[in-house]
Amino acid sequence: MTTPQRRIDLNADLGEGFGVWRLGDDDALLDVVSSANVACGFHAGDPSIMRRTCELAVARGVAIGAQVSYRDLVGFGRRFLDIAAAELADDVVYQLAALDGIARSVGGRVTYVKPHGALYNATVGHEEQARAVVDAVVRYDPSLALLGLPGSALLERAGRAGVREVREGFADRGYTAQGTLVPRDRPGALIEDPAVVAERAVRMAAEGVVVAVDGSRVAVDVASVCVHGDTTGAVRLARSVRAALTAAGLDVAAFTG
């Protein structure tokens, strides 16, 4: 009797341009990833970019996720906003509905939700904002999956609300000993060496472990691995990660498949 391959998802943040401004190589990344976290217009993205990104994802069989954020185009969604929970929930529903409508117009649909930037980090421990995101998903479509950090308030609340929780690891980001991400303005926050990023991805997916910036081993049981689309050399990093995961005997496929 053979042991079935373990499935692991590979996701990236895409559609993060705005107007004539472009960020990252979405075309190339969509040939590598199995899930696309598409910006919904609040931190980046506009209707035309959203449509094109969804069209490409549908054509290549890549799952479409709504990457919802604070309403913060100037700060690229990387600044915490002390927003009331009800208003935040409305903002999330607005973004979800916009991207899902565009995805459906090109033959696809949104199948999961992932907070972006400062909202992602806030929902690790901010109970009210975590509740707002989960409430928005339940109101819009409780069958959607929610992608987040293991041990976060977001996933704990998702589980209690009956929303599918999907644990995520970051191959190109540094971790603290507590299992949270190192803030981007601190040493060790970003990892740009393809070999190191690939090795970290395999350890997360196959062993459930990541080495923190202080050298300690942190347990990270994940079903999806992220490579940021705006990281320097993102396409090269993603290709290295996918090749390493496949070489380790892992089946790279969308968790919503």
Buried (B, 14 or more C-beta within 10 A) or exposed (E): EEEEEEBBBBBBBBBBBBEEEEBBBBEBBBBBBBBBBBBBBBBBBBEEBBBBBBBBBBEBEBBBBBBBBBBBBEBBBBEBBEBEBEEBBBBBBBBBBBBBEBBEEBEBBBBBBBBBBBBBBBBBBBEBBBBBBBBBBBEBBEEBBBBBBBBBBBBBBBEEBEBBBBBBBBBBBBBBEEBBBBEEEEEBBBBEEBEBBBBBBBBBBBEBBBBBBEEEEBEBEBBBBBBBBEBEBBBBBBBBBBBBBBEBEBEBBBBBE
